[in-house]
């Protein structure tokens, strides 16, 4: 029945896919038309850009091609890696750039990694995370660059910084860039402070956008070009293969985890609110099976729920409170669809901290995550969430107006 519906709705695309030697299926968003509680559309069959081979394979014929990708760069319901699909279709693939967490998504957060060779395909791998001195000569060896990464909608998620670096290289060396767009699982919200001061610019706060930016990778690429944020006001030659049957009010669970510490839909939704804790000593559950779904510290004042961070699937180098009992709160039972950005967890833990002067253990990093030092100062001053939100309200309105110019999909408002 599912295949029959797909053929009925997308006959031309299905026939074209088969002619390319790939039998592709699409990622199903959900079975219900509209969630009565959240109003989010959940009945569409979502087709990411990578699944639409007929829209970009012809542009690669006879070209030398590079790719920025990782474990999220998959095609179809069988989750075949895009690199394998390109090789199967005789694309002359020269190399792959890898973002934070590496090409296969098995590198820990913030960990630098060197150039390598993909063991499965033999494809040369080069890191762009933190920069690469050889990147200019690497890009000069190709004609076309493909970008395919799954973002989660937060300014501090570094895949969008990788997008910027790829666009810089393509613009500098006059290389065509094809962005295979994917849904933003948090695309139903725009929130948080907008970064203005370059003092707080870093890999976790590269762009002058809202902390919860409400854009897909393709939409952000348009914004980067349109606002002329590339060096010397250059613009990259970008083609965006848009997602089909998705909008900013659509519910979308990711078919693969975007990074090691975001293992499920709930963690992806809570990440927006909990990542700021990385500027404190409060554990967000790294080193457990529930990262970004539990919160705690070694002091019992934070709650009755306990957990002990340790080694999780080999990812253990950067774990707060490793081997020590943490006390706090269990968020695993929350309804993911109802989770939007909030400061309530941060403010609650701050209020429970006996010596509040120690709460922001890494103040400079917290400010980079926030894109400003004002949020930290407001919390230290005892301001409420309502007061803090009021302070960034005008900036957020201005950002939303700018954002409208670059939307490729119907907005949630």
C-alpha positions as CSV (number, residue, x, y, z in Angstrom):
1,X,0.0,0.0,0.0
2,X,2.8,2.4,0.9
3,X,4.6,1.8,-2.5
4,X,1.3,2.3,-4.3
5,X,0.7,5.7,-2.6
6,X,4.2,6.8,-3.4
7,X,3.8,5.8,-7.0
8,X,0.5,7.6,-7.2
9,X,1.8,10.8,-5.6
10,X,5.3,11.0,-7.1
11,X,5.1,8.9,-10.3
12,X,7.6,10.9,-12.3
13,X,10.2,11.0,-9.5
14,X,9.9,7.3,-8.7
15,X,10.4,6.4,-12.4
16,X,13.4,8.6,-12.6
17,X,15.0,7.2,-9.4
18,X,14.6,3.7,-10.8
19,X,16.2,4.7,-14.0
20,X,19.2,5.8,-12.0
21,X,19.6,2.3,-10.6
22,X,18.3,3.2,-7.1
23,X,15.1,2.1,-5.6
24,X,14.4,4.9,-3.1
25,X,11.8,5.3,-0.5
26,X,11.1,8.3,1.6
27,X,11.3,9.0,5.3
28,X,7.8,9.0,6.8
29,X,7.1,11.8,9.2
30,X,4.1,10.3,11.1
31,X,0.7,8.7,10.6
32,X,-1.6,11.5,12.0
33,X,-2.8,14.5,10.0
34,X,-2.6,17.1,12.7
35,X,-1.6,16.8,16.3
36,X,-4.6,18.3,18.2
37,X,-2.4,19.5,21.1
38,X,0.5,21.1,19.2
39,X,-1.2,21.8,15.8
40,X,1.9,20.4,14.0
41,X,1.4,18.7,10.7
42,X,2.5,15.1,10.9
43,X,1.0,13.2,8.0
44,X,3.3,14.0,5.1
45,X,5.9,11.8,3.4
46,X,9.0,13.9,3.6
47,X,11.5,13.7,0.8
48,X,14.9,15.3,1.7
49,X,17.0,16.8,-1.0
50,X,19.4,13.9,-1.1
51,X,16.6,11.5,-2.2
52,X,15.9,13.5,-5.3
53,X,18.7,12.2,-7.5
54,X,17.3,13.4,-10.8
55,X,17.6,17.0,-9.6
56,X,21.4,16.9,-9.0
57,X,23.0,13.8,-10.6
58,X,22.9,15.4,-14.1
59,X,24.8,18.4,-12.7
60,X,27.6,16.1,-11.6
61,X,28.1,14.3,-14.9
62,X,31.7,14.7,-16.2
63,X,32.6,16.8,-13.1
64,X,35.1,16.3,-10.4
65,X,33.1,16.3,-7.1
66,X,33.8,16.9,-3.4
67,X,31.3,16.4,-0.6
68,X,30.8,17.7,2.9
69,X,28.9,14.9,4.7
70,X,28.7,12.6,7.6
71,X,26.6,9.7,8.9
72,X,23.4,11.8,8.4
73,X,24.1,11.9,4.6
74,X,21.7,9.1,3.7
75,X,19.5,8.4,0.8
76,X,16.1,6.6,0.9
77,X,14.4,4.4,3.5
78,X,17.3,1.9,3.3
79,X,19.5,4.7,4.6
80,X,22.2,4.1,2.0
81,X,25.1,6.6,2.4
82,X,25.1,9.3,-0.2
83,X,28.8,8.6,-1.0
84,X,27.9,5.0,-1.8
85,X,25.0,6.2,-4.0
86,X,27.3,8.6,-5.9
87,X,29.9,6.0,-6.4
88,X,27.2,3.6,-7.7
89,X,26.2,6.2,-10.2
90,X,29.8,6.6,-11.5
91,X,30.2,10.1,-10.0
92,X,33.9,11.1,-10.0
93,X,34.1,11.7,-6.3
94,X,37.5,13.1,-5.2
95,X,37.2,13.6,-1.4
96,X,35.0,14.3,1.5
97,X,35.1,17.1,4.1
98,X,34.1,16.1,7.6
99,X,32.4,18.4,10.2
100,X,32.6,18.1,14.0
101,X,32.2,14.4,15.1
102,X,33.8,13.2,11.9
103,X,32.6,11.6,8.7
104,X,31.1,8.6,10.4
105,X,29.9,10.5,13.4
106,X,32.2,8.7,15.9
107,X,34.4,11.6,17.1
108,X,33.7,13.2,20.4
109,X,32.4,16.8,20.8
110,X,35.0,19.4,20.4
111,X,37.7,16.9,19.6
112,X,40.1,17.8,16.7
113,X,40.8,15.1,14.2
114,X,43.2,14.9,11.3
115,X,42.9,14.1,7.6
116,X,42.2,10.4,6.9
117,X,40.9,7.8,4.5
118,X,37.4,6.4,4.8
119,X,37.9,2.7,5.5
120,X,34.8,1.6,3.7
121,X,35.2,3.5,0.4
122,X,38.9,4.5,0.3
123,X,37.7,8.1,-0.1
124,X,40.2,10.8,1.1
125,X,38.8,12.6,4.2
126,X,39.7,16.1,5.2
127,X,38.6,17.9,8.3
128,X,37.1,21.4,8.1
129,X,36.3,21.4,11.9
130,X,38.5,24.1,13.3
131,X,39.9,24.9,9.9
132,X,42.3,23.2,7.5
133,X,45.5,24.8,6.1
134,X,45.3,22.7,2.9
135,X,41.6,23.5,2.2
136,X,42.3,25.9,-0.7
137,X,44.3,23.4,-2.7
138,X,41.8,20.6,-1.9
139,X,38.8,22.6,-3.2
140,X,40.8,23.7,-6.3
141,X,40.9,20.0,-7.3
142,X,37.2,19.8,-8.0
143,X,34.4,21.4,-10.1
144,X,31.4,20.9,-7.8
145,X,30.9,20.6,-4.1
146,X,28.0,18.9,-2.4
147,X,26.8,19.8,1.1
148,X,24.6,17.3,2.9
149,X,24.4,17.5,6.7
150,X,21.5,17.2,9.1
151,X,21.2,20.3,11.3
152,X,19.0,20.6,14.4
153,X,18.2,24.3,14.4
154,X,20.5,25.8,17.1
155,X,23.2,28.4,16.5
156,X,25.6,26.5,18.7
157,X,25.3,23.3,16.6
158,X,28.5,23.5,14.6
159,X,27.3,22.0,11.3
160,X,26.1,25.5,10.2
161,X,29.7,26.8,10.8
162,X,30.8,24.0,8.4
163,X,28.3,25.3,5.9
164,X,29.8,28.8,6.1
165,X,33.3,27.5,5.6
166,X,32.3,25.5,2.6
167,X,30.6,28.5,1.1
168,X,33.6,30.6,1.7
169,X,35.8,28.2,-0.1
170,X,33.4,27.8,-3.0
171,X,33.0,31.5,-3.4
172,X,36.7,32.1,-3.2
173,X,37.6,29.5,-5.9
174,X,34.5,29.9,-8.1
175,X,33.2,26.4,-7.4
176,X,29.6,25.4,-7.7
177,X,27.9,24.3,-4.5
178,X,24.9,22.0,-4.3
179,X,23.1,22.0,-1.0
180,X,20.9,18.9,-0.4
181,X,18.5,20.4,2.1
182,X,17.0,18.5,5.0
183,X,14.2,19.4,7.5
184,X,14.9,21.3,10.7
185,X,13.5,19.1,13.5
186,X,13.2,22.3,15.5
187,X,12.1,24.5,12.7
188,X,8.8,25.4,14.4
189,X,10.5,28.0,16.6
190,X,12.7,31.1,16.6
191,X,14.0,32.1,20.0
192,X,16.8,33.3,22.2
193,X,19.3,36.2,21.9
194,X,20.7,37.3,18.5
195,X,24.4,37.5,18.4
196,X,25.7,41.0,17.4
197,X,29.2,41.4,18.9
198,X,32.0,39.6,17.1
199,X,33.7,39.3,20.6
200,X,31.4,36.2,21.0
201,X,32.0,34.8,17.5
202,X,33.2,31.2,17.6
203,X,32.4,27.8,16.1
204,X,29.4,27.7,18.4
205,X,28.2,31.2,17.5
206,X,29.4,32.0,14.0
207,X,26.4,33.8,12.6
208,X,24.5,36.9,13.6
209,X,21.3,35.0,14.0
210,X,18.9,34.0,16.8
211,X,20.2,31.2,19.1
212,X,17.2,29.1,17.9
213,X,17.4,30.2,14.3
214,X,14.4,28.5,12.6
215,X,16.1,27.8,9.3
216,X,17.1,24.8,7.3
217,X,20.6,24.5,5.9
218,X,19.3,25.6,2.5
219,X,17.6,28.7,4.0
220,X,20.7,29.6,6.0
221,X,22.8,29.3,2.8
222,X,20.4,31.8,1.2
223,X,20.8,34.1,4.2
224,X,24.6,33.9,4.1
225,X,24.6,34.9,0.5
226,X,21.8,37.5,0.7
227,X,23.3,39.3,3.7
228,X,26.8,39.0,2.1
229,X,28.3,37.5,5.2
230,X,31.1,35.8,3.3
231,X,34.6,37.4,3.2
232,X,34.7,40.6,1.2
233,X,31.0,40.4,0.5
234,X,31.4,37.6,-1.9
235,X,28.5,35.3,-2.8
236,X,28.7,31.5,-3.5
237,X,27.1,29.9,-6.6
238,X,24.6,27.8,-4.6
239,X,21.9,25.5,-5.9
240,X,19.5,24.2,-3.3
241,X,17.7,20.9,-3.7
242,X,14.6,21.6,-1.5
243,X,12.8,19.2,0.7
244,X,9.5,18.0,-0.6
245,X,6.3,17.9,1.6
246,X,7.8,19.6,4.6
247,X,7.2,23.0,6.2
248,X,8.1,24.8,9.4
249,X,5.1,23.4,11.2
250,X,5.9,19.8,10.3
251,X,6.9,17.2,12.8
252,X,10.0,15.4,11.7
253,X,11.9,12.7,13.6
254,X,15.4,12.2,12.2
255,X,16.1,8.9,10.5
256,X,19.6,8.7,12.0
257,X,21.2,10.4,15.0
258,X,22.8,13.8,14.0
259,X,25.6,13.4,16.6
260,X,26.6,11.0,19.3
261,X,24.8,12.8,22.2
262,X,21.5,13.3,20.4
263,X,20.2,9.7,20.3
264,X,16.5,10.4,19.9
265,X,13.8,12.9,19.1
266,X,13.4,14.0,22.7
267,X,17.1,14.8,23.1
268,X,17.0,16.8,19.8
269,X,14.1,18.9,21.1
270,X,15.5,19.4,24.6
271,X,19.0,20.2,23.3
272,X,17.9,23.7,22.6
273,X,17.3,24.4,26.3
274,X,20.0,22.2,27.8
275,X,23.1,23.0,25.8
276,X,23.6,26.2,27.8
277,X,24.5,24.0,30.8
278,X,27.7,23.1,28.9
279,X,29.0,26.4,30.3
280,X,28.4,25.1,33.8
281,X,29.5,22.0,35.7
282,X,25.9,20.6,35.6
283,X,25.8,17.3,33.8
284,X,23.4,17.0,30.8
285,X,23.7,13.2,30.9
286,X,26.8,12.7,28.7
287,X,28.3,9.4,29.5
288,X,24.8,7.8,30.1
289,X,22.3,6.4,27.7
290,X,20.2,9.5,28.1
291,X,22.2,12.5,27.1
292,X,20.2,15.8,27.0
293,X,17.4,14.0,28.8
294,X,18.7,14.2,32.4
295,X,20.3,16.9,34.4
296,X,22.3,16.7,37.6
297,X,25.3,17.4,39.8
298,X,27.1,15.8,42.7
299,X,25.1,17.8,45.3
300,X,21.8,16.3,46.4
301,X,20.2,19.8,46.5
302,X,19.5,19.5,42.8
303,X,16.9,16.7,43.0
304,X,16.1,13.1,44.1
305,X,16.7,11.5,40.7
306,X,20.2,10.0,40.4
307,X,22.5,8.9,37.6
308,X,26.1,8.1,37.2
309,X,27.9,9.2,34.1
310,X,30.4,6.7,32.7
311,X,31.4,5.4,29.3
312,X,28.7,5.4,26.7
313,X,29.4,3.6,23.4
314,X,33.1,4.5,23.7
315,X,32.3,8.2,24.0
316,X,33.8,9.1,27.4
317,X,36.6,11.7,27.2
318,X,34.6,14.8,28.0
319,X,32.1,13.7,30.6
320,X,31.2,15.9,33.6
321,X,31.0,13.9,36.9
322,X,32.3,10.7,35.4
323,X,32.0,7.8,37.8
324,X,30.2,10.0,40.4
325,X,26.6,9.9,41.5
326,X,24.7,12.9,40.1
327,X,21.5,14.3,41.7
328,X,18.9,16.1,39.6
329,X,15.9,15.7,37.3
330,X,14.7,13.1,34.9
331,X,13.2,14.5,31.7
332,X,12.8,11.3,29.8
333,X,9.1,11.1,30.3
334,X,8.4,14.5,28.6
335,X,6.4,14.7,25.4
336,X,9.0,15.7,22.8
337,X,6.5,17.6,20.6
338,X,5.8,20.0,23.5
339,X,9.4,20.8,24.1
340,X,10.5,24.3,23.0
341,X,13.4,26.5,24.0
342,X,13.1,27.6,27.6
343,X,15.3,29.0,30.4
344,X,13.4,27.3,33.2
345,X,15.8,24.5,33.7
346,X,18.8,26.8,33.7
347,X,17.2,29.2,36.2
348,X,16.0,26.4,38.4
349,X,19.4,24.9,38.8
350,X,20.9,28.3,39.3
351,X,18.5,29.0,42.1
352,X,19.3,25.7,43.8
353,X,23.1,26.3,43.7
354,X,24.3,27.0,47.2
355,X,27.2,29.2,46.1
356,X,25.8,31.0,43.0
357,X,29.2,32.5,42.2
358,X,30.4,29.1,41.2
359,X,27.5,28.2,38.9
360,X,29.0,29.5,35.6
361,X,32.1,27.4,35.8
362,X,33.1,28.3,32.2
363,X,31.7,31.8,31.8
364,X,33.6,32.6,28.5
365,X,32.2,29.4,26.9
366,X,28.7,30.1,28.2
367,X,28.8,33.5,26.7
368,X,29.9,32.0,23.3
369,X,27.0,29.6,23.4
370,X,24.6,32.4,24.2
371,X,26.3,34.8,21.8
372,X,26.3,37.4,24.4
373,X,27.4,38.0,28.0
374,X,24.1,39.6,28.9
375,X,22.3,36.4,29.5
376,X,24.8,35.3,32.1
377,X,24.8,38.7,33.8
378,X,21.0,38.7,33.8
379,X,20.9,35.4,35.6
380,X,23.5,36.5,38.1
381,X,21.3,39.6,38.7
382,X,18.3,37.4,39.6
383,X,16.2,38.3,36.6
384,X,13.2,36.1,35.7
385,X,12.7,34.4,32.4
386,X,10.1,37.0,31.4
387,X,12.5,39.9,32.1
388,X,15.3,38.2,30.2
389,X,13.0,37.5,27.2
390,X,11.9,41.1,27.1
391,X,15.5,42.2,26.7
392,X,15.9,40.4,23.4
393,X,12.4,40.9,22.1
394,X,13.2,43.7,19.7
395,X,16.3,41.9,18.3
396,X,14.3,38.8,17.8
397,X,11.6,40.7,15.9
398,X,14.2,42.3,13.6
399,X,15.8,38.9,13.0
400,X,12.4,37.3,12.1
401,X,11.9,40.0,9.5
402,X,15.2,39.3,8.0
403,X,14.6,35.6,8.1
404,X,11.4,35.9,6.1
405,X,13.3,36.9,3.0
406,X,15.1,33.6,2.9
407,X,12.4,31.1,3.7
408,X,12.0,28.2,1.2
409,X,9.1,26.6,3.1
410,X,5.9,27.8,4.7
411,X,6.5,29.2,8.1
412,X,5.1,28.1,11.4
413,X,3.6,31.6,12.2
